[in-house]
Amino acid sequence: MEAVHHMIVAAILSLLLFTPGVEAKMTAGDVIALILGLVLGILGICACLGYYARTHQ
């Protein structure tokens, strides 16, 4: 589980590293869409991990 946590943190940090270069071209709608996408993606990963943990006990 700790390895998954490190992978999620690394993915978020890599996305944040690319954001400053595009920052001037992003509007408020783009930022909201990016944040919603990240939140939904992380929730989806957590849901899949929870399902996997329940079925493999």
mmCIF file as Biopython writes it, N, C-alpha, C and O atoms, coordinates in Angstrom:
data_model
#
loop_
_atom_site.group_PDB
_atom_site.id
_atom_site.type_symbol
_atom_site.label_atom_id
_atom_site.label_alt_id
_atom_site.label_comp_id
_atom_site.label_asym_id
_atom_site.label_entity_id
_atom_site.label_seq_id
_atom_site.pdbx_PDB_ins_code
_atom_site.Cartn_x
_atom_site.Cartn_y
_atom_site.Cartn_z
_atom_site.occupancy
_atom_site.B_iso_or_equiv
_atom_site.auth_seq_id
_atom_site.auth_asym_id
_atom_site.pdbx_PDB_model_num
ATOM 1   N N  . MET A ? 1  ? 0.828   -1.190  0.000   1.0 0.0 1  A 1 
ATOM 2   C CA . MET A ? 1  ? 0.000   0.000   0.000   1.0 0.0 1  A 1 
ATOM 3   C C  . MET A ? 1  ? 0.872   1.254   0.000   1.0 0.0 1  A 1 
ATOM 4   O O  . MET A ? 1  ? 0.514   2.269   -0.598  1.0 0.0 1  A 1 
ATOM 5   N N  . GLU A ? 2  ? 2.005   1.176   0.668   1.0 0.0 2  A 1 
ATOM 6   C CA . GLU A ? 2  ? 2.893   2.331   0.715   1.0 0.0 2  A 1 
ATOM 7   C C  . GLU A ? 2  ? 3.468   2.637   -0.662  1.0 0.0 2  A 1 
ATOM 8   O O  . GLU A ? 2  ? 3.676   3.799   -1.010  1.0 0.0 2  A 1 
ATOM 9   N N  . ALA A ? 3  ? 3.724   1.591   -1.446  1.0 0.0 3  A 1 
ATOM 10  C CA . ALA A ? 3  ? 4.243   1.802   -2.795  1.0 0.0 3  A 1 
ATOM 11  C C  . ALA A ? 3  ? 3.217   2.520   -3.662  1.0 0.0 3  A 1 
ATOM 12  O O  . ALA A ? 3  ? 3.576   3.369   -4.478  1.0 0.0 3  A 1 
ATOM 13  N N  . VAL A ? 4  ? 1.948   2.184   -3.489  1.0 0.0 4  A 1 
ATOM 14  C CA . VAL A ? 4  ? 0.889   2.847   -4.252  1.0 0.0 4  A 1 
ATOM 15  C C  . VAL A ? 4  ? 0.820   4.316   -3.864  1.0 0.0 4  A 1 
ATOM 16  O O  . VAL A ? 4  ? 0.639   5.183   -4.720  1.0 0.0 4  A 1 
ATOM 17  N N  . HIS A ? 5  ? 0.964   4.595   -2.574  1.0 0.0 5  A 1 
ATOM 18  C CA . HIS A ? 5  ? 0.938   5.977   -2.100  1.0 0.0 5  A 1 
ATOM 19  C C  . HIS A ? 5  ? 2.072   6.769   -2.732  1.0 0.0 5  A 1 
ATOM 20  O O  . HIS A ? 5  ? 1.869   7.908   -3.152  1.0 0.0 5  A 1 
ATOM 21  N N  . HIS A ? 6  ? 3.256   6.185   -2.804  1.0 0.0 6  A 1 
ATOM 22  C CA . HIS A ? 6  ? 4.393   6.864   -3.410  1.0 0.0 6  A 1 
ATOM 23  C C  . HIS A ? 6  ? 4.165   7.087   -4.901  1.0 0.0 6  A 1 
ATOM 24  O O  . HIS A ? 6  ? 4.565   8.119   -5.440  1.0 0.0 6  A 1 
ATOM 25  N N  . MET A ? 7  ? 3.532   6.136   -5.567  1.0 0.0 7  A 1 
ATOM 26  C CA . MET A ? 7  ? 3.249   6.297   -6.996  1.0 0.0 7  A 1 
ATOM 27  C C  . MET A ? 7  ? 2.250   7.428   -7.225  1.0 0.0 7  A 1 
ATOM 28  O O  . MET A ? 7  ? 2.403   8.205   -8.167  1.0 0.0 7  A 1 
ATOM 29  N N  . ILE A ? 8  ? 1.235   7.527   -6.379  1.0 0.0 8  A 1 
ATOM 30  C CA . ILE A ? 8  ? 0.238   8.597   -6.517  1.0 0.0 8  A 1 
ATOM 31  C C  . ILE A ? 8  ? 0.889   9.954   -6.286  1.0 0.0 8  A 1 
ATOM 32  O O  . ILE A ? 8  ? 0.641   10.900  -7.034  1.0 0.0 8  A 1 
ATOM 33  N N  . VAL A ? 9  ? 1.715   10.052  -5.258  1.0 0.0 9  A 1 
ATOM 34  C CA . VAL A ? 9  ? 2.397   11.317  -4.973  1.0 0.0 9  A 1 
ATOM 35  C C  . VAL A ? 9  ? 3.322   11.691  -6.123  1.0 0.0 9  A 1 
ATOM 36  O O  . VAL A ? 9  ? 3.386   12.859  -6.506  1.0 0.0 9  A 1 
ATOM 37  N N  . ALA A ? 10 ? 4.037   10.720  -6.677  1.0 0.0 10 A 1 
ATOM 38  C CA . ALA A ? 10 ? 4.932   10.997  -7.798  1.0 0.0 10 A 1 
ATOM 39  C C  . ALA A ? 10 ? 4.154   11.461  -9.023  1.0 0.0 10 A 1 
ATOM 40  O O  . ALA A ? 10 ? 4.604   12.360  -9.735  1.0 0.0 10 A 1 
ATOM 41  N N  . ALA A ? 11 ? 2.996   10.863  -9.278  1.0 0.0 11 A 1 
ATOM 42  C CA . ALA A ? 11 ? 2.184   11.272  -10.422 1.0 0.0 11 A 1 
ATOM 43  C C  . ALA A ? 11 ? 1.665   12.692  -10.252 1.0 0.0 11 A 1 
ATOM 44  O O  . ALA A ? 11 ? 1.673   13.472  -11.205 1.0 0.0 11 A 1 
ATOM 45  N N  . ILE A ? 12 ? 1.218   13.032  -9.057  1.0 0.0 12 A 1 
ATOM 46  C CA . ILE A ? 12 ? 0.707   14.388  -8.810  1.0 0.0 12 A 1 
ATOM 47  C C  . ILE A ? 12 ? 1.836   15.408  -8.917  1.0 0.0 12 A 1 
ATOM 48  O O  . ILE A ? 12 ? 1.649   16.479  -9.494  1.0 0.0 12 A 1 
ATOM 49  N N  . LEU A ? 13 ? 3.000   15.086  -8.370  1.0 0.0 13 A 1 
ATOM 50  C CA . LEU A ? 13 ? 4.124   16.011  -8.460  1.0 0.0 13 A 1 
ATOM 51  C C  . LEU A ? 13 ? 4.582   16.207  -9.897  1.0 0.0 13 A 1 
ATOM 52  O O  . LEU A ? 13 ? 4.947   17.318  -10.282 1.0 0.0 13 A 1 
ATOM 53  N N  . SER A ? 14 ? 4.569   15.153  -10.691 1.0 0.0 14 A 1 
ATOM 54  C CA . SER A ? 14 ? 4.963   15.300  -12.090 1.0 0.0 14 A 1 
ATOM 55  C C  . SER A ? 14 ? 3.972   16.173  -12.847 1.0 0.0 14 A 1 
ATOM 56  O O  . SER A ? 14 ? 4.368   16.938  -13.726 1.0 0.0 14 A 1 
ATOM 57  N N  . LEU A ? 15 ? 2.681   16.065  -12.514 1.0 0.0 15 A 1 
ATOM 58  C CA . LEU A ? 15 ? 1.692   16.950  -13.142 1.0 0.0 15 A 1 
ATOM 59  C C  . LEU A ? 15 ? 1.914   18.396  -12.721 1.0 0.0 15 A 1 
ATOM 60  O O  . LEU A ? 15 ? 1.781   19.308  -13.537 1.0 0.0 15 A 1 
ATOM 61  N N  . LEU A ? 16 ? 2.247   18.609  -11.464 1.0 0.0 16 A 1 
ATOM 62  C CA . LEU A ? 16 ? 2.460   19.969  -10.978 1.0 0.0 16 A 1 
ATOM 63  C C  . LEU A ? 16 ? 3.723   20.591  -11.563 1.0 0.0 16 A 1 
ATOM 64  O O  . LEU A ? 16 ? 3.802   21.812  -11.698 1.0 0.0 16 A 1 
ATOM 65  N N  . LEU A ? 17 ? 4.707   19.772  -11.911 1.0 0.0 17 A 1 
ATOM 66  C CA . LEU A ? 17 ? 5.919   20.307  -12.521 1.0 0.0 17 A 1 
ATOM 67  C C  . LEU A ? 17 ? 5.648   20.847  -13.921 1.0 0.0 17 A 1 
ATOM 68  O O  . LEU A ? 17 ? 6.295   21.802  -14.351 1.0 0.0 17 A 1 
ATOM 69  N N  . PHE A ? 18 ? 4.697   20.245  -14.638 1.0 0.0 18 A 1 
ATOM 70  C CA . PHE A ? 18 ? 4.383   20.699  -15.985 1.0 0.0 18 A 1 
ATOM 71  C C  . PHE A ? 18 ? 3.407   21.867  -15.986 1.0 0.0 18 A 1 
ATOM 72  O O  . PHE A ? 18 ? 3.282   22.552  -17.001 1.0 0.0 18 A 1 
ATOM 73  N N  . THR A ? 19 ? 2.721   22.111  -14.895 1.0 0.0 19 A 1 
ATOM 74  C CA . THR A ? 19 ? 1.701   23.161  -14.840 1.0 0.0 19 A 1 
ATOM 75  C C  . THR A ? 19 ? 2.276   24.573  -14.972 1.0 0.0 19 A 1 
ATOM 76  O O  . THR A ? 19 ? 1.669   25.384  -15.671 1.0 0.0 19 A 1 
ATOM 77  N N  . PRO A ? 20 ? 3.421   24.926  -14.337 1.0 0.0 20 A 1 
ATOM 78  C CA . PRO A ? 20 ? 3.889   26.313  -14.448 1.0 0.0 20 A 1 
ATOM 79  C C  . PRO A ? 20 ? 4.176   26.755  -15.883 1.0 0.0 20 A 1 
ATOM 80  O O  . PRO A ? 20 ? 3.961   27.923  -16.206 1.0 0.0 20 A 1 
ATOM 81  N N  . GLY A ? 21 ? 4.645   25.881  -16.737 1.0 0.0 21 A 1 
ATOM 82  C CA . GLY A ? 21 ? 4.913   26.256  -18.118 1.0 0.0 21 A 1 
ATOM 83  C C  . GLY A ? 21 ? 3.653   26.571  -18.891 1.0 0.0 21 A 1 
ATOM 84  O O  . GLY A ? 21 ? 3.699   27.327  -19.861 1.0 0.0 21 A 1 
ATOM 85  N N  . VAL A ? 22 ? 2.542   26.017  -18.488 1.0 0.0 22 A 1 
ATOM 86  C CA . VAL A ? 22 ? 1.276   26.204  -19.189 1.0 0.0 22 A 1 
ATOM 87  C C  . VAL A ? 22 ? 0.384   27.172  -18.410 1.0 0.0 22 A 1 
ATOM 88  O O  . VAL A ? 22 ? -0.737  27.468  -18.824 1.0 0.0 22 A 1 
ATOM 89  N N  . GLU A ? 23 ? 0.884   27.648  -17.305 1.0 0.0 23 A 1 
ATOM 90  C CA . GLU A ? 23 ? 0.064   28.425  -16.375 1.0 0.0 23 A 1 
ATOM 91  C C  . GLU A ? 23 ? -0.563  29.654  -17.027 1.0 0.0 23 A 1 
ATOM 92  O O  . GLU A ? 23 ? -1.720  29.965  -16.748 1.0 0.0 23 A 1 
ATOM 93  N N  . ALA A ? 24 ? 0.160   30.352  -17.877 1.0 0.0 24 A 1 
ATOM 94  C CA . ALA A ? 24 ? -0.355  31.581  -18.474 1.0 0.0 24 A 1 
ATOM 95  C C  . ALA A ? 24 ? -1.501  31.299  -19.441 1.0 0.0 24 A 1 
ATOM 96  O O  . ALA A ? 24 ? -2.337  32.172  -19.673 1.0 0.0 24 A 1 
ATOM 97  N N  . LYS A ? 25 ? -1.553  30.112  -20.000 1.0 0.0 25 A 1 
ATOM 98  C CA . LYS A ? 25 ? -2.572  29.779  -20.986 1.0 0.0 25 A 1 
ATOM 99  C C  . LYS A ? 25 ? -3.805  29.134  -20.364 1.0 0.0 25 A 1 
ATOM 100 O O  . LYS A ? 25 ? -4.791  28.892  -21.060 1.0 0.0 25 A 1 
ATOM 101 N N  . MET A ? 26 ? -3.761  28.854  -19.072 1.0 0.0 26 A 1 
ATOM 102 C CA . MET A ? 26 ? -4.884  28.168  -18.423 1.0 0.0 26 A 1 
ATOM 103 C C  . MET A ? 26 ? -5.879  29.187  -17.882 1.0 0.0 26 A 1 
ATOM 104 O O  . MET A ? 26 ? -5.496  30.190  -17.279 1.0 0.0 26 A 1 
ATOM 105 N N  . THR A ? 27 ? -7.146  28.918  -18.106 1.0 0.0 27 A 1 
ATOM 106 C CA . THR A ? 27 ? -8.195  29.759  -17.544 1.0 0.0 27 A 1 
ATOM 107 C C  . THR A ? 27 ? -8.717  29.116  -16.265 1.0 0.0 27 A 1 
ATOM 108 O O  . THR A ? 27 ? -8.282  28.028  -15.889 1.0 0.0 27 A 1 
ATOM 109 N N  . ALA A ? 28 ? -9.646  29.787  -15.603 1.0 0.0 28 A 1 
ATOM 110 C CA . ALA A ? 28 ? -10.210 29.248  -14.364 1.0 0.0 28 A 1 
ATOM 111 C C  . ALA A ? 28 ? -10.938 27.935  -14.632 1.0 0.0 28 A 1 
ATOM 112 O O  . ALA A ? 28 ? -10.889 27.022  -13.807 1.0 0.0 28 A 1 
ATOM 113 N N  . GLY A ? 29 ? -11.604 27.831  -15.766 1.0 0.0 29 A 1 
ATOM 114 C CA . GLY A ? 29 ? -12.300 26.592  -16.113 1.0 0.0 29 A 1 
ATOM 115 C C  . GLY A ? 29 ? -11.340 25.434  -16.295 1.0 0.0 29 A 1 
ATOM 116 O O  . GLY A ? 29 ? -11.637 24.303  -15.911 1.0 0.0 29 A 1 
ATOM 117 N N  . ASP A ? 30 ? -10.177 25.722  -16.887 1.0 0.0 30 A 1 
ATOM 118 C CA . ASP A ? 30 ? -9.170  24.672  -17.064 1.0 0.0 30 A 1 
ATOM 119 C C  . ASP A ? 30 ? -8.645  24.181  -15.720 1.0 0.0 30 A 1 
ATOM 120 O O  . ASP A ? 30 ? -8.437  22.983  -15.528 1.0 0.0 30 A 1 
ATOM 121 N N  . VAL A ? 31 ? -8.434  25.101  -14.803 1.0 0.0 31 A 1 
ATOM 122 C CA . VAL A ? 31 ? -7.933  24.731  -13.473 1.0 0.0 31 A 1 
ATOM 123 C C  . VAL A ? 31 ? -8.965  23.888  -12.738 1.0 0.0 31 A 1 
ATOM 124 O O  . VAL A ? 31 ? -8.622  22.886  -12.111 1.0 0.0 31 A 1 
ATOM 125 N N  . ILE A ? 32 ? -10.236 24.295  -12.816 1.0 0.0 32 A 1 
ATOM 126 C CA . ILE A ? 32 ? -11.300 23.528  -12.158 1.0 0.0 32 A 1 
ATOM 127 C C  . ILE A ? 32 ? -11.395 22.132  -12.760 1.0 0.0 32 A 1 
ATOM 128 O O  . ILE A ? 32 ? -11.550 21.150  -12.033 1.0 0.0 32 A 1 
ATOM 129 N N  . ALA A ? 33 ? -11.304 22.038  -14.083 1.0 0.0 33 A 1 
ATOM 130 C CA . ALA A ? 33 ? -11.362 20.732  -14.742 1.0 0.0 33 A 1 
ATOM 131 C C  . ALA A ? 33 ? -10.173 19.863  -14.340 1.0 0.0 33 A 1 
ATOM 132 O O  . ALA A ? 33 ? -10.330 18.659  -14.137 1.0 0.0 33 A 1 
ATOM 133 N N  . LEU A ? 34 ? -8.990  20.460  -14.225 1.0 0.0 34 A 1 
ATOM 134 C CA . LEU A ? 34 ? -7.804  19.714  -13.816 1.0 0.0 34 A 1 
ATOM 135 C C  . LEU A ? 34 ? -7.959  19.179  -12.397 1.0 0.0 34 A 1 
ATOM 136 O O  . LEU A ? 34 ? -7.660  18.014  -12.134 1.0 0.0 34 A 1 
ATOM 137 N N  . ILE A ? 35 ? -8.422  20.021  -11.489 1.0 0.0 35 A 1 
ATOM 138 C CA . ILE A ? 35 ? -8.595  19.594  -10.095 1.0 0.0 35 A 1 
ATOM 139 C C  . ILE A ? 35 ? -9.658  18.506  -9.986  1.0 0.0 35 A 1 
ATOM 140 O O  . ILE A ? 35 ? -9.464  17.514  -9.283  1.0 0.0 35 A 1 
ATOM 141 N N  . LEU A ? 36 ? -10.786 18.690  -10.682 1.0 0.0 36 A 1 
ATOM 142 C CA . LEU A ? 36 ? -11.832 17.662  -10.653 1.0 0.0 36 A 1 
ATOM 143 C C  . LEU A ? 36 ? -11.329 16.345  -11.241 1.0 0.0 36 A 1 
ATOM 144 O O  . LEU A ? 36 ? -11.636 15.273  -10.718 1.0 0.0 36 A 1 
ATOM 145 N N  . GLY A ? 37 ? -10.569 16.423  -12.309 1.0 0.0 37 A 1 
ATOM 146 C CA . GLY A ? 37 ? -10.019 15.212  -12.912 1.0 0.0 37 A 1 
ATOM 147 C C  . GLY A ? 37 ? -9.079  14.486  -11.972 1.0 0.0 37 A 1 
ATOM 148 O O  . GLY A ? 37 ? -9.119  13.260  -11.870 1.0 0.0 37 A 1 
ATOM 149 N N  . LEU A ? 38 ? -8.228  15.241  -11.281 1.0 0.0 38 A 1 
ATOM 150 C CA . LEU A ? 38 ? -7.313  14.617  -10.324 1.0 0.0 38 A 1 
ATOM 151 C C  . LEU A ? 38 ? -8.071  13.963  -9.175  1.0 0.0 38 A 1 
ATOM 152 O O  . LEU A ? 38 ? -7.762  12.840  -8.775  1.0 0.0 38 A 1 
ATOM 153 N N  . VAL A ? 39 ? -9.062  14.670  -8.651  1.0 0.0 39 A 1 
ATOM 154 C CA . VAL A ? 39 ? -9.838  14.120  -7.529  1.0 0.0 39 A 1 
ATOM 155 C C  . VAL A ? 39 ? -10.579 12.862  -7.955  1.0 0.0 39 A 1 
ATOM 156 O O  . VAL A ? 39 ? -10.551 11.855  -7.248  1.0 0.0 39 A 1 
ATOM 157 N N  . LEU A ? 40 ? -11.243 12.912  -9.107  1.0 0.0 40 A 1 
ATOM 158 C CA . LEU A ? 40 ? -11.979 11.736  -9.573  1.0 0.0 40 A 1 
ATOM 159 C C  . LEU A ? 40 ? -11.040 10.575  -9.894  1.0 0.0 40 A 1 
ATOM 160 O O  . LEU A ? 40 ? -11.378 9.419   -9.641  1.0 0.0 40 A 1 
ATOM 161 N N  . GLY A ? 41 ? -9.881  10.869  -10.440 1.0 0.0 41 A 1 
ATOM 162 C CA . GLY A ? 41 ? -8.911  9.817   -10.726 1.0 0.0 41 A 1 
ATOM 163 C C  . GLY A ? 41 ? -8.407  9.141   -9.465  1.0 0.0 41 A 1 
ATOM 164 O O  . GLY A ? 41 ? -8.302  7.916   -9.411  1.0 0.0 41 A 1 
ATOM 165 N N  . ILE A ? 42 ? -8.095  9.935   -8.450  1.0 0.0 42 A 1 
ATOM 166 C CA . ILE A ? 42 ? -7.617  9.373   -7.185  1.0 0.0 42 A 1 
ATOM 167 C C  . ILE A ? 42 ? -8.719  8.566   -6.507  1.0 0.0 42 A 1 
ATOM 168 O O  . ILE A ? 42 ? -8.458  7.494   -5.960  1.0 0.0 42 A 1 
ATOM 169 N N  . LEU A ? 43 ? -9.956  9.079   -6.542  1.0 0.0 43 A 1 
ATOM 170 C CA . LEU A ? 43 ? -11.070 8.322   -5.962  1.0 0.0 43 A 1 
ATOM 171 C C  . LEU A ? 43 ? -11.291 7.009   -6.710  1.0 0.0 43 A 1 
ATOM 172 O O  . LEU A ? 43 ? -11.596 5.989   -6.093  1.0 0.0 43 A 1 
ATOM 173 N N  . GLY A ? 44 ? -11.142 7.027   -8.011  1.0 0.0 44 A 1 
ATOM 174 C CA . GLY A ? 44 ? -11.285 5.802   -8.797  1.0 0.0 44 A 1 
ATOM 175 C C  . GLY A ? 44 ? -10.225 4.777   -8.440  1.0 0.0 44 A 1 
ATOM 176 O O  . GLY A ? 44 ? -10.516 3.587   -8.321  1.0 0.0 44 A 1 
ATOM 177 N N  . ILE A ? 45 ? -8.995  5.240   -8.270  1.0 0.0 45 A 1 
ATOM 178 C CA . ILE A ? 45 ? -7.915  4.329   -7.882  1.0 0.0 45 A 1 
ATOM 179 C C  . ILE A ? 45 ? -8.192  3.742   -6.501  1.0 0.0 45 A 1 
ATOM 180 O O  . ILE A ? 45 ? -8.003  2.545   -6.283  1.0 0.0 45 A 1 
ATOM 181 N N  . CYS A ? 46 ? -8.639  4.585   -5.567  1.0 0.0 46 A 1 
ATOM 182 C CA . CYS A ? 46 ? -8.956  4.094   -4.221  1.0 0.0 46 A 1 
ATOM 183 C C  . CYS A ? 46 ? -10.110 3.098   -4.249  1.0 0.0 46 A 1 
ATOM 184 O O  . CYS A ? 46 ? -10.094 2.107   -3.519  1.0 0.0 46 A 1 
ATOM 185 N N  . ALA A ? 47 ? -11.110 3.355   -5.088  1.0 0.0 47 A 1 
ATOM 186 C CA . ALA A ? 47 ? -12.239 2.429   -5.197  1.0 0.0 47 A 1 
ATOM 187 C C  . ALA A ? 47 ? -11.776 1.084   -5.746  1.0 0.0 47 A 1 
ATOM 188 O O  . ALA A ? 47 ? -12.203 0.034   -5.266  1.0 0.0 47 A 1 
ATOM 189 N N  . CYS A ? 48 ? -10.914 1.116   -6.741  1.0 0.0 48 A 1 
ATOM 190 C CA . CYS A ? 48 ? -10.399 -0.141  -7.306  1.0 0.0 48 A 1 
ATOM 191 C C  . CYS A ? 48 ? -9.555  -0.896  -6.286  1.0 0.0 48 A 1 
ATOM 192 O O  . CYS A ? 48 ? -9.647  -2.120  -6.188  1.0 0.0 48 A 1 
ATOM 193 N N  . LEU A ? 49 ? -8.738  -0.178  -5.531  1.0 0.0 49 A 1 
ATOM 194 C CA . LEU A ? 49 ? -7.929  -0.833  -4.498  1.0 0.0 49 A 1 
ATOM 195 C C  . LEU A ? 49 ? -8.807  -1.428  -3.404  1.0 0.0 49 A 1 
ATOM 196 O O  . LEU A ? 49 ? -8.521  -2.517  -2.908  1.0 0.0 49 A 1 
ATOM 197 N N  . GLY A ? 50 ? -9.868  -0.728  -3.022  1.0 0.0 50 A 1 
ATOM 198 C CA . GLY A ? 50 ? -10.791 -1.254  -2.019  1.0 0.0 50 A 1 
ATOM 199 C C  . GLY A ? 50 ? -11.504 -2.496  -2.503  1.0 0.0 50 A 1 
ATOM 200 O O  . GLY A ? 50 ? -11.666 -3.457  -1.752  1.0 0.0 50 A 1 
ATOM 201 N N  . TYR A ? 51 ? -11.932 -2.482  -3.754  1.0 0.0 51 A 1 
ATOM 202 C CA . TYR A ? 51 ? -12.593 -3.656  -4.332  1.0 0.0 51 A 1 
ATOM 203 C C  . TYR A ? 51 ? -11.623 -4.833  -4.381  1.0 0.0 51 A 1 
ATOM 204 O O  . TYR A ? 51 ? -11.986 -5.960  -4.043  1.0 0.0 51 A 1 
ATOM 205 N N  . TYR A ? 52 ? -10.395 -4.568  -4.803  1.0 0.0 52 A 1 
ATOM 206 C CA . TYR A ? 52 ? -9.390  -5.622  -4.880  1.0 0.0 52 A 1 
ATOM 207 C C  . TYR A ? 52 ? -9.108  -6.199  -3.490  1.0 0.0 52 A 1 
ATOM 208 O O  . TYR A ? 52 ? -8.980  -7.413  -3.338  1.0 0.0 52 A 1 
ATOM 209 N N  . ALA A ? 53 ? -9.013  -5.334  -2.481  1.0 0.0 53 A 1 
ATOM 210 C CA . ALA A ? 53 ? -8.723  -5.798  -1.121  1.0 0.0 53 A 1 
ATOM 211 C C  . ALA A ? 53 ? -9.862  -6.653  -0.571  1.0 0.0 53 A 1 
ATOM 212 O O  . ALA A ? 53 ? -9.616  -7.630  0.136   1.0 0.0 53 A 1 
ATOM 213 N N  . ARG A ? 54 ? -11.097 -6.297  -0.888  1.0 0.0 54 A 1 
ATOM 214 C CA . ARG A ? 54 ? -12.241 -7.070  -0.379  1.0 0.0 54 A 1 
ATOM 215 C C  . ARG A ? 54 ? -12.368 -8.425  -1.063  1.0 0.0 54 A 1 
ATOM 216 O O  . ARG A ? 54 ? -12.781 -9.398  -0.431  1.0 0.0 54 A 1 
ATOM 217 N N  . THR A ? 55 ? -12.022 -8.501  -2.328  1.0 0.0 55 A 1 
ATOM 218 C CA . THR A ? 55 ? -12.190 -9.765  -3.051  1.0 0.0 55 A 1 
ATOM 219 C C  . THR A ? 55 ? -11.019 -10.719 -2.843  1.0 0.0 55 A 1 
ATOM 220 O O  . THR A ? 55 ? -11.148 -11.908 -3.135  1.0 0.0 55 A 1 
ATOM 221 N N  . HIS A ? 56 ? -9.894  -10.240 -2.353  1.0 0.0 56 A 1 
ATOM 222 C CA . HIS A ? 56 ? -8.721  -11.096 -2.182  1.0 0.0 56 A 1 
ATOM 223 C C  . HIS A ? 56 ? -8.339  -11.243 -0.714  1.0 0.0 56 A 1 
ATOM 224 O O  . HIS A ? 56 ? -7.174  -11.081 -0.352  1.0 0.0 56 A 1 
ATOM 225 N N  . GLN A ? 57 ? -9.312  -11.548 0.122   1.0 0.0 57 A 1 
ATOM 226 C CA . GLN A ? 57 ? -9.008  -11.737 1.544   1.0 0.0 57 A 1 
ATOM 227 C C  . GLN A ? 57 ? -8.798  -13.191 1.849   1.0 0.0 57 A 1 
ATOM 228 O O  . GLN A ? 57 ? -8.532  -13.550 2.996   1.0 0.0 57 A 1 
#
